Amino acid sequence: MLRICALRGRAPRLALSSAALLALFAFATRPARAQVGGVDLDTIQAGRFDYGKMWTFEYPPARYFSETYGFDASPDWFDRARLSVLRIPGCSASFVSPYGLVATNHHCVRGVVARVSEEGEDLLSTGFSAPTLADERPIPRYYADHLIAVQDISDDVFAVTDAAAEEDRDAARGRVIEEIQQRLKTEYASAGDSIWVQVIGLYNGGRYSAYVFHRFTDVRLVVAAELQLGFFGGDPDNFTYPRYDLDFAFLRVYENGEPYRPEHYFGWGEGVQPGDPVFIIGNPGQTNRLKTISQLEYQRDVSVPIAVDFLGTRLDVLADYRHAYPEEARALDIRNWMFGLSNSWKASSGRLEALNNPVIMARKADAERKLQAAIAADAELNATYGSLFARLEAIQVEKREWAAASGAFQGIGNTRAGSITMARAMAADAVLEARARGVADEEMAELMEELQRIDDRAPELEAGFLALRFADFERYLGPDHPITRAALRGMEPLPAAEAMLEESVLDSGQATLAAVEAGTLSAEDPMIALVAAILPVTREYRPAMGALTGEENDLQADLGRVRFEVYGSDIPPDGSFSPRIADGIVKGYAYNGTLAPPYTTFFGLYDRYFSHGRGVGIGEEWDLPERWKTPPEGLDLSTPLNFVSTTDSYGGNSGSPAVTPELDLVGLNFDRNINGLSRDFIYLPEQGRNVMVDVRAIRAALHVMYDADRIVAEMVAGMMYDSEDEADAAAM
């Protein structure tokens, strides 16, 4: 039988009733002691770059770059940097040749590699290198966005929204943004027939920028390392350093059937040395650096612990299934499934550790006090914005009243990390409710399609996921709540889940559809009865939290406006998946009582293989593909493989180019170390590092392992050859 840790004696990561949660909140929000670990918290001050270095191209830090790194960071330099970069689905990338060759991470195109594999191929396992230009494989339903223009449109947006009544502002904002998008699309239409304009609110809506992209839809796979190399170390090594990942891939952009000829691209660098400056250009994801202390305390006490517990317990179910049913787990790719959840769990755990760090919170509090003082010192600003912090704090108090519901319903419709039977029951109930209302055929078809998309799952896995949902109800709502009683029916969570699945028609997708279409799905079905108990609570909880979140968003936008009034662009906005450039230097750091080196080498890769993989019983994560198991002649094992820098990066920066002041590519960003997980809230360069693949390792692998000298020649010499034979002949 599948074991479930939260239900069988192993201590859950968070097991709190609503009463215990309220007690925790009271403890967590009491005044901090003046000293923690000998540090006087009252003396701690915010640092110059606590808000980070995710600079925008609208407000380039030209003077700071020039003075700090000793080169002319001119407008032309920033333009060339911006125009050499691309955004691909979920990641960043860059042009690295005059013939549209694009470099990015392997993990950014993992799905692409599987998609272009032909019958009988497993390119994720074997890797791929197109021997000729004609062999480069078109990627269906894929694109790459090239940022061709940026405009700050804040004045245009605020002129309309400030004049509108409060209840009409969202609609007015939507109209003016749509008008701007259409204007810019028309203005830049000559750049190509696929122009996309994205408007993003920076500083939480305190400023607005329009980004004009040329979207390329003919993108082809050129080279990809084996998954085992791009994913070397797997989940255990994720968010750690030293690392030994060959996480790279190459694409090519085509236009009108020919390789695209970009005006700007990065040169191929010779590598870096400790102390060298590097610049990361890409699209960092959403951060929380500009949140107020009251908002951070809510995340610390409520939302992040709930997320950590949710993800951790679901990971335990997958781990137990993988242990109990290894063959079935391989067929279901449980390892990769677990990596996705573990990536989120590790990130959330790192965020929680940062929020519980009194020194970090003291630095955030000092920064907030200074902003409040600046607002109070200006009569006009104080009249408009003086009450912002108190109003935001009041909202957090109201949100805490819904803490139990937040825990009970966390991810309840998520079919990847939750019960599919629960999701199916809620979707089926929506169909029945819509049918009773007599909705239009189009709406009914959409609801039925949503129901049909929910696939079945291995019974042991589904029982585990459903049992955890029932345990969530009991933990957060209490054993006597109507929802808990409807779920458990006097049993423990796992037996209750197994009984529910045995009795309910919703255990099967096919049976559910048949019952819905025949009109035989009964309210007596135990899953439908459970949904009937859930809906009255969610219908109260979701609108209430939605209203609070909407009000909070409006206040955050006001806070962003006044922050910009006080500091201008000296403080960069939070990450928002919008184009940024960040700076730092190549530098190791102290860890584990020793020093992490600035870069690792292929020697380390083989050390990990021989000491962790190779059948020694530690894990398959450190095995090597067949062609890599014996180092071939010509592979210099002292070649740098991965390196770290202090450059500010975040999720979304995967695939981002790391470039020199001369705009030569020296690495591809693919991860952060565990110390860098606090970057959601604060940038601390003492130990936080971003981790990159070194171009020297990429060049060595292309030349020695993948017989891709035509690609090396294209990057290094700017010469494009149709085939490897042609490249080899030219090299003689």
C-alpha positions in Angstrom: 0.0 0.0 0.0 1.2 3.5 -0.8 2.5 5.2 2.3 1.5 8.8 3.0 3.8 10.7 5.4 1.3 13.2 6.6 -1.1 10.5 7.6 1.2 7.9 9.1 3.3 9.2 11.9 6.0 11.2 10.0 5.7 14.8 11.1 4.0 17.0 8.5 5.8 20.2 7.6 2.9 22.2 8.8 0.1 20.8 10.8 -1.9 23.6 12.3 -5.6 24.0 13.1 -7.2 27.4 12.6 -6.8 28.1 16.3 -3.1 27.2 16.2 -2.7 29.4 13.2 -4.2 32.4 15.0 -2.0 31.7 18.0 1.0 31.6 15.7 0.0 34.9 14.1 -0.3 36.6 17.5 3.2 35.3 18.4 4.8 36.3 15.0 3.4 39.8 15.0 4.5 40.7 18.6 7.3 43.3 18.8 10.7 41.9 17.9 13.4 41.7 20.6 16.1 44.3 20.2 18.8 41.7 19.9 19.0 38.5 17.9 22.2 36.4 18.1 24.1 39.4 19.5 22.9 41.7 16.7 21.1 44.8 17.8 18.2 44.9 15.3 17.6 48.6 16.0 20.9 49.5 14.5 20.5 47.5 11.2 20.1 49.7 8.1 19.0 49.0 4.6 21.8 48.6 2.0 22.1 50.6 -1.2 21.1 47.7 -3.4 18.6 45.8 -1.2 16.0 46.4 -3.8 18.3 44.7 -6.3 19.8 45.5 -9.7 17.1 44.5 -12.2 17.5 47.7 -14.2 15.1 48.5 -17.0 16.1 49.7 -20.4 13.7 52.6 -20.1 15.8 54.0 -17.3 19.3 52.5 -18.0 21.9 53.0 -15.2 24.4 54.4 -17.6 26.4 56.5 -15.1 26.5 53.8 -12.5 27.7 51.2 -14.9 30.4 53.5 -16.4 31.7 54.6 -13.0 31.6 51.1 -11.4 33.0 49.1 -14.3 35.2 51.6 -16.1 33.6 51.6 -19.6 31.4 53.9 -21.6 27.9 52.6 -21.0 26.4 54.7 -23.7 22.8 54.7 -25.1 24.3 52.8 -28.1 25.7 50.2 -25.7 22.3 49.6 -24.1 20.6 49.4 -27.5 23.1 46.8 -28.8 22.6 44.8 -25.6 18.8 44.9 -25.8 18.7 44.2 -29.5 20.8 41.1 -29.2 18.4 39.4 -26.8 15.3 37.3 -27.3 12.4 36.1 -25.1 11.3 32.6 -25.7 8.4 30.8 -23.9 9.2 30.8 -20.2 12.9 31.8 -20.7 15.4 34.2 -22.2 17.8 33.7 -25.1 20.2 35.6 -27.4 21.5 35.9 -30.9 25.1 34.7 -31.1 25.8 34.9 -34.9 25.0 37.0 -37.9 22.9 34.2 -39.2 20.1 34.0 -36.5 21.8 31.4 -34.3 20.3 31.6 -30.8 21.8 30.3 -27.5 19.7 29.3 -24.5 19.4 26.7 -21.7 18.6 23.1 -22.4 16.0 23.1 -19.8 14.2 25.9 -21.6 13.7 23.7 -24.7 13.3 20.3 -23.0 9.8 20.1 -24.3 10.8 21.3 -27.7 13.4 18.5 -28.0 10.8 15.9 -27.2 8.4 17.5 -29.7 10.7 17.4 -32.7 11.8 13.8 -32.0 10.8 11.6 -34.9 9.5 8.0 -34.6 12.0 5.8 -33.0 14.1 8.7 -31.7 14.6 9.8 -28.1 16.5 13.0 -28.5 16.3 13.9 -24.9 18.4 10.8 -24.1 20.8 10.9 -27.1 21.1 14.7 -27.7 20.8 16.3 -31.1 23.1 18.1 -33.4 22.0 19.0 -36.9 24.8 18.0 -39.3 23.6 20.4 -42.0 21.5 23.5 -42.3 18.8 21.5 -43.9 18.7 19.1 -40.9 17.8 21.9 -38.4 14.3 20.9 -37.2 11.3 23.3 -37.4 9.6 23.6 -34.1 5.8 23.6 -34.3 3.8 26.1 -32.3 6.9 28.0 -31.1 8.1 31.6 -31.2 10.8 33.9 -30.2 10.2 37.6 -29.4 12.7 40.3 -30.3 12.3 43.6 -28.3 12.6 46.3 -31.0 11.3 49.3 -29.0 10.4 50.4 -25.4 8.3 53.3 -24.3 7.4 54.7 -20.9 3.6 55.3 -21.3 2.9 56.2 -17.6 1.8 59.8 -18.4 -0.6 58.6 -21.0 -2.2 56.0 -18.7 -2.3 58.3 -15.6 -3.8 61.2 -17.6 -6.8 59.0 -18.3 -7.1 57.0 -15.0 -6.6 60.0 -12.7 -9.5 61.8 -14.5 -11.8 58.8 -14.2 -14.1 58.0 -11.3 -12.7 55.4 -8.9 -15.1 52.7 -10.0 -14.3 53.3 -13.7 -10.5 53.4 -13.4 -9.9 49.7 -14.4 -12.0 50.0 -17.5 -10.4 53.4 -18.4 -7.0 51.9 -17.9 -7.8 49.0 -20.1 -9.1 51.3 -22.9 -6.1 53.5 -23.0 -3.7 50.6 -22.9 -5.5 49.0 -25.8 -5.3 52.2 -27.8 -1.6 52.5 -27.1 -1.0 48.9 -28.2 -2.9 49.5 -31.5 -1.0 52.7 -32.1 2.4 51.1 -31.6 1.5 48.0 -33.6 0.6 50.2 -36.5 3.7 52.4 -36.0 6.1 49.4 -36.1 4.2 47.3 -38.6 7.0 47.8 -41.2 9.4 45.8 -39.0 7.4 42.6 -39.9 4.0 41.2 -40.1 4.1 39.7 -36.6 4.2 42.6 -34.1 3.2 42.1 -30.5 2.9 44.9 -28.0 2.9 44.1 -24.3 2.1 46.7 -21.6 3.5 45.9 -18.1 2.9 47.8 -14.9 6.2 48.4 -13.2 6.5 49.3 -9.5 3.3 47.3 -9.0 1.5 49.7 -11.4 3.3 52.8 -10.3 4.6 53.2 -13.8 3.7 51.7 -17.2 5.9 50.6 -20.1 5.0 49.4 -23.5 7.3 46.7 -25.1 7.2 46.3 -28.8 8.3 42.8 -30.0 8.9 41.4 -33.4 7.6 37.8 -33.1 9.4 35.1 -35.1 7.4 32.0 -35.6 9.9 30.0 -37.7 12.3 28.7 -35.1 14.4 25.5 -35.5 16.4 23.3 -33.2 20.1 23.2 -34.0 21.9 21.6 -31.1 20.8 20.2 -27.7 22.9 18.3 -25.2 21.6 15.1 -23.7 19.0 15.6 -20.9 21.3 13.8 -18.4 24.0 16.5 -19.1 21.6 19.5 -19.1 20.0 18.1 -16.0 23.1 16.6 -14.3 22.6 16.3 -10.6 18.8 16.5 -10.9 16.7 17.7 -8.1 19.4 17.1 -5.4 21.8 19.6 -7.0 19.0 22.1 -7.9 19.6 25.5 -6.3 23.1 24.5 -5.2 26.7 25.2 -6.1 29.3 23.9 -7.1 27.4 22.6 -10.2 28.4 20.6 -13.2 25.5 21.1 -15.7 26.0 21.4 -19.5 22.6 23.2 -19.7 22.8 24.6 -23.2 21.0 24.4 -26.5 21.0 26.3 -29.8 18.1 27.3 -32.0 18.0 29.3 -35.2 15.5 32.0 -36.2 14.3 31.9 -39.8 12.4 34.5 -41.8 10.9 33.9 -45.3 12.5 30.4 -45.2 16.1 31.7 -44.8 18.2 32.2 -41.7 17.4 35.6 -40.2 20.2 38.2 -40.4 20.1 40.2 -37.1 21.8 43.5 -37.0 23.0 42.9 -33.5 24.3 39.8 -31.8 26.8 38.9 -29.1 30.3 37.9 -30.0 31.6 34.6 -28.6 33.8 35.3 -25.5 37.0 33.7 -24.3 35.7 33.2 -20.8 35.9 35.0 -17.5 38.3 35.4 -14.5 37.4 36.1 -10.9 36.6 39.8 -10.4 35.4 40.3 -14.0 32.2 42.2 -14.5 29.3 40.4 -16.2 25.9 41.6 -17.2 22.8 39.3 -17.3 20.1 40.4 -19.8 16.7 38.7 -19.7 13.2 38.6 -18.2 13.3 38.0 -14.4 10.0 36.8 -12.9 7.8 38.3 -10.3 9.5 39.3 -7.0 8.3 40.8 -3.8 11.0 43.3 -3.0 8.7 46.4 -2.9 6.1 44.9 -0.6 5.5 46.5 2.8 6.5 44.9 6.1 2.9 44.1 6.8 2.6 42.3 3.5 5.8 40.4 4.1 4.6 39.4 7.5 1.4 38.0 6.0 3.4 36.0 3.6 5.7 34.8 6.4 2.8 33.8 8.7 0.2 32.6 6.2 0.7 32.2 2.5 4.2 30.9 2.2 4.0 28.3 5.1 0.8 27.0 3.4 2.5 26.7 0.1 5.6 25.0 1.6 3.3 22.4 3.3 1.2 21.8 0.3 4.1 21.2 -2.1 6.1 19.2 0.5 3.3 16.8 1.3 2.5 16.2 -2.4 6.2 15.5 -3.1 6.1 12.9 -0.4 3.2 11.1 -2.2 5.2 11.1 -5.4 8.3 9.9 -3.6 6.4 7.1 -1.9 4.9 6.0 -5.2 8.2 6.1 -7.0 9.7 3.8 -4.2 6.7 1.4 -4.2 6.2 1.2 -8.0 9.5 1.9 -9.7 8.5 0.6 -13.1 5.2 2.4 -13.2 6.9 5.6 -11.9 9.4 5.5 -14.8 6.5 5.1 -17.3 4.8 8.1 -15.8 8.0 10.1 -15.6 7.5 10.7 -11.9 11.1 11.9 -11.6 10.5 14.9 -13.8 7.1 15.5 -12.2 8.8 15.5 -8.8 11.5 17.9 -10.1 8.8 20.5 -11.1 7.2 20.3 -7.7 10.5 20.2 -5.8 11.8 23.2 -7.7 8.7 25.2 -6.4 9.0 23.6 -2.9 12.7 24.5 -2.6 12.1 28.1 -3.8 9.2 28.5 -1.3 11.2 27.1 1.5 14.0 29.5 0.8 11.5 32.3 0.7 10.2 31.3 4.1 13.7 31.1 5.6 14.3 34.6 4.4 11.1 35.9 5.8 12.0 34.4 9.2 15.4 36.0 9.2 15.2 38.9 11.6 18.1 40.7 10.1 16.5 40.7 6.6 13.3 41.9 8.0 15.1 44.6 10.0 16.7 45.8 6.8 13.3 45.8 5.1 11.8 47.7 8.0 14.6 50.4 7.9 14.0 50.9 4.2 10.3 51.3 4.8 10.8 53.8 7.6 13.0 55.9 5.4 10.4 56.0 2.6 7.7 56.9 5.1 9.8 59.7 6.5 10.4 61.0 2.9 6.6 61.0 2.3 5.9 62.7 5.6 8.4 65.4 4.9 6.6 66.5 1.7 3.2 68.0 2.5 1.7 67.2 -1.0 2.9 63.6 -1.0 1.8 63.1 2.6 -1.7 64.4 1.9 -2.1 61.9 -1.0 -0.1 58.9 0.2 0.4 59.3 3.9 -2.1 56.6 4.9 -0.9 54.0 2.4 1.0 51.8 4.9 -1.8 51.8 7.5 -4.4 50.9 4.8 -2.2 48.0 3.5 -1.7 46.8 7.0 -5.4 46.8 7.6 -6.0 44.6 4.5 -3.4 42.1 5.8 -5.4 41.8 9.1 -8.6 41.1 7.1 -6.8 38.5 4.9 -5.6 36.7 8.0 -9.2 36.1 8.9 -9.4 33.8 5.9 -6.2 31.9 6.7 -7.9 28.6 7.5 -9.8 28.7 4.2 -6.6 29.6 2.4 -4.9 26.5 3.7 -7.9 24.2 3.2 -8.4 25.2 -0.5 -4.7 25.7 -1.5 -4.4 24.3 -5.0 -7.7 22.6 -4.9 -8.3 22.7 -8.6 -4.6 21.9 -9.5 -4.5 18.6 -11.4 -0.7 18.4 -11.3 -0.3 18.8 -7.6 -3.7 17.9 -6.4 -6.5 15.4 -6.6 -7.9 14.9 -10.1 -11.1 13.5 -8.6 -11.7 16.6 -6.6 -11.0 18.8 -9.7 -13.3 16.6 -11.7 -16.1 16.8 -9.2 -15.9 20.6 -9.1 -15.9 20.7 -13.0 -18.9 18.3 -13.1 -20.8 20.3 -10.6 -20.2 23.4 -12.7 -21.7 21.6 -15.7 -24.8 20.5 -13.8 -25.3 24.0 -12.4 -24.9 25.6 -15.8 -27.4 23.1 -17.3 -29.9 24.0 -14.6 -29.5 27.6 -15.5 -30.0 26.9 -19.2 -26.8 28.5 -20.4 -25.9 28.9 -24.0 -24.5 26.0 -26.0 -21.2 27.7 -26.4 -20.7 28.1 -22.6 -21.8 24.5 -22.0 -19.4 23.3 -24.6 -16.5 25.1 -22.8 -17.5 23.6 -19.5 -17.7 20.1 -21.0 -14.3 20.5 -22.6 -12.8 21.5 -19.3 -14.3 18.3 -17.7 -12.9 16.2 -20.6 -9.4 17.5 -20.1 -9.1 15.9 -16.7 -7.3 12.5 -17.3 -7.3 9.5 -15.0 -4.4 8.7 -12.7 -2.9 5.6 -11.2 -5.3 4.6 -8.3 -2.6 4.5 -5.6 -1.4 8.0 -6.6 -4.9 9.5 -6.7 -5.8 8.0 -3.3 -2.7 9.7 -1.8 -3.5 13.1 -3.3 -7.2 12.9 -2.3 -6.2 11.8 1.3 -4.0 14.8 1.6 -6.8 17.1 0.6 -9.0 15.5 3.2 -6.1 16.0 5.7 -6.0 19.6 4.7 -9.6 20.0 5.5 -9.2 18.5 9.0 -6.0 20.4 9.7 -7.2 23.9 8.7 -11.0 23.7 9.2 -11.1 21.4 12.2 -12.6 17.9 12.6 -16.2 19.2 13.2 -16.5 21.4 10.1 -19.2 20.3 7.7 -16.6 20.0 4.9 -14.3 17.7 7.0 -17.3 15.6 8.0 -18.4 15.2 4.4 -14.9 14.2 3.4 -13.9 11.8 6.2 -17.2 10.3 7.1 -15.8 9.1 10.5 -12.6 7.7 9.0 -8.9 8.6 8.8 -7.9 10.5 5.6 -6.4 7.6 3.6 -9.2 5.1 4.2 -11.7 7.8 3.6 -10.1 8.7 0.3 -10.0 5.0 -0.8 -13.7 4.5 0.2 -14.7 7.7 -1.7 -12.9 6.6 -4.8 -14.5 3.2 -4.6 -18.0 4.6 -4.2 -17.9 7.6 -6.6 -18.5 7.5 -10.3 -16.1 10.5 -10.5 -13.2 8.1 -10.0 -13.3 7.5 -13.8 -13.2 10.2 -16.4 -15.2 8.1 -18.9 -17.8 7.1 -16.3 -18.1 10.8 -15.3 -18.7 12.0 -18.8 -21.3 9.2 -19.4 -23.2 10.1 -16.2 -23.1 13.8 -17.0 -24.3 13.3 -20.6 -27.0 10.9 -19.5 -28.2 13.1 -16.6 -27.6 10.3 -14.1 -24.9 12.0 -12.0 -26.6 12.0 -8.6 -26.4 14.4 -5.7 -26.0 11.2 -3.6 -22.6 10.6 -5.1 -20.2 11.1 -2.2 -17.9 13.4 -4.2 -20.8 15.5 -5.4 -22.1 15.7 -1.8 -18.6 16.8 -0.7 -18.6 19.6 -3.3 -22.0 20.7 -2.1 -20.4 21.2 1.3 -17.4 23.0 -0.1 -19.2 25.5 -2.4 -21.0 27.6 0.2 -17.6 28.3 1.9 -15.7 29.0 -1.4 -18.5 31.2 -2.6 -17.9 33.4 0.4 -14.1 33.0 0.6 -13.1 33.7 -3.0 -15.1 36.9 -3.5 -13.9 38.2 -0.2 -10.3 37.5 -0.9 -10.7 38.8 -4.4 -12.0 42.1 -3.2 -9.2 42.4 -0.7 -6.6 41.6 -3.3 -8.1 44.1 -5.7 -7.9 46.8 -3.1 -4.4 45.8 -2.2 -3.3 46.0 -5.8 -4.7 49.5 -6.1 -2.8 50.6 -3.0 0.4 49.0 -4.2 0.1 51.0 -7.5 -0.2 54.1 -5.4 2.8 53.0 -3.4 4.7 52.5 -6.6 3.9 56.0 -7.8 5.1 57.7 -4.6 8.2 55.5 -4.4 9.1 56.6 -7.9 8.4 60.2 -6.9 10.8 59.9 -4.0 13.6 57.8 -5.5 13.1 57.9 -9.3 14.8 55.1 -11.1 17.6 54.7 -8.5 15.5 51.9 -7.2 14.6 49.3 -9.9 11.1 47.9 -10.0 10.2 44.4 -8.9 10.8 41.6 -11.4 7.8 41.4 -13.7 8.9 39.1 -16.6 9.8 42.3 -18.5 13.2 42.9 -20.1 16.0 43.8 -17.6 19.7 44.1 -17.4 21.6 43.3 -14.2 25.3 43.7 -13.2 27.7 41.9 -11.0 31.1 40.3 -10.8 32.5 36.8 -11.0 33.2 35.7 -7.4 33.2 32.6 -5.3 31.9 32.7 -1.7 32.2 31.1 1.7 30.0 28.1 2.3 29.9 24.9 4.5 33.0 26.0 6.4 35.0 26.2 3.1 35.0 28.3 -0.1 33.0 27.7 -3.2 35.2 28.3 -6.3 34.3 30.9 -8.9 34.1 28.2 -11.5 34.0 24.4 -11.8 35.5 22.1 -14.4 34.9 18.9 -16.3 37.1 17.2 -13.7 34.3 17.9 -11.2 31.7 16.4 -13.5 33.6 13.1 -13.6 34.2 13.2 -9.9 30.5 13.5 -9.3 29.9 10.7 -11.8 32.4 8.3 -10.2 31.5 9.1 -6.6 27.7 9.6 -6.9 26.6 7.8 -10.1 28.1 4.8 -11.8 25.9 2.4 -9.9 27.3 3.2 -6.5 23.8 3.5 -5.2 23.4 7.2 -4.5 21.3 8.1 -7.5 20.7 8.1 -11.2 20.8 11.9 -11.2 24.7 11.7 -11.5 24.9 9.1 -14.3 26.4 10.1 -17.6 25.2 9.4 -21.2 27.1 6.6 -22.9 29.4 8.8 -25.0 30.4 10.8 -22.0 31.3 7.9 -19.7 34.9 7.7 -20.9 36.4 11.2 -21.4 37.4 11.3 -25.1 40.8 12.4 -26.4 40.8 16.1 -27.0 38.5 17.0 -24.0 40.6 19.1 -21.7 39.1 18.2 -18.3 40.4 21.5 -16.8 38.0 23.5 -19.0 35.7 25.6 -16.9 32.2 24.2 -16.9 30.0 26.4 -14.6 30.7 29.7 -12.9 29.0 32.0 -10.5 28.7 35.8 -10.1 26.9 38.3 -7.9 24.6 39.4 -10.7 21.0 39.8 -9.8 18.8 37.1 -11.4 15.5 35.4 -10.7 13.1 32.8 -12.3 12.7 33.8 -15.9 16.4 34.6 -16.3 17.0 31.0 -17.4 18.8 31.2 -20.7 19.8 34.8 -20.1 23.2 35.7 -21.7 26.0 36.7 -19.4 28.1 39.2 -21.3 31.2 41.4 -20.8 31.4 45.2 -21.1 32.5 44.4 -24.7 29.2 42.6 -25.2 30.9 39.2 -25.7 28.9 36.2 -24.5 30.7 34.4 -21.6 27.9 32.3 -20.1 24.3 31.2 -20.0 22.4 31.8 -16.7 20.6 28.7 -15.5 20.1 28.7 -11.7 20.7 30.4 -8.4 22.4 28.9 -5.3 20.4 28.2 -2.2 21.6 31.5 -0.7 20.0 33.4 -3.6 16.5 32.2 -2.8 16.1 35.3 -0.6 16.2 37.4 -3.7 12.4 37.3 -3.9 12.5 39.9 -1.1 16.1 41.3 -1.0 19.3 41.3 -3.0 22.2 40.1 -0.8 25.4 39.6 -2.8 27.5 38.4 0.2 26.6 34.7 -0.6 23.8 34.8 -3.1 25.0 33.8 -6.6 23.6 33.1 -10.0 25.0 30.0 -11.7 26.0 29.9 -15.4 27.3 27.5 -18.1 30.7 28.7 -19.2 31.1 29.3 -23.0 34.4 27.5 -22.8 32.6 24.3 -21.9 30.0 24.8 -24.5 32.7 25.2 -27.2 34.6 22.1 -26.1 31.4 20.0 -26.1 30.4 21.2 -29.5 33.9 20.4 -30.9 34.7 17.2 -29.2 31.4 15.5 -28.4 28.8 16.7 -30.8 30.7 17.0 -34.1 29.3 20.6 -34.4 32.3 22.5 -35.8 30.1 24.3 -38.2 28.3 25.9 -35.2 31.7 26.7 -33.6 32.9 28.4 -36.8 29.7 30.4 -37.0 29.9 31.7 -33.5 33.6 32.3 -33.3 34.4 33.4 -36.9 31.0 34.5 -38.1 31.1 31.9 -41.0 28.1 29.8 -41.8 28.6 26.5 -43.4 25.9 24.2 -44.8 27.4 21.1 -43.4 30.1 19.7 -41.1 32.1 18.5 -44.2 32.2 22.0 -45.5 33.3 23.4 -42.1 36.0 20.7 -41.8 37.3 21.5 -45.3 37.4 25.2 -44.6 39.4 24.5 -41.4 42.1 22.6 -43.3 
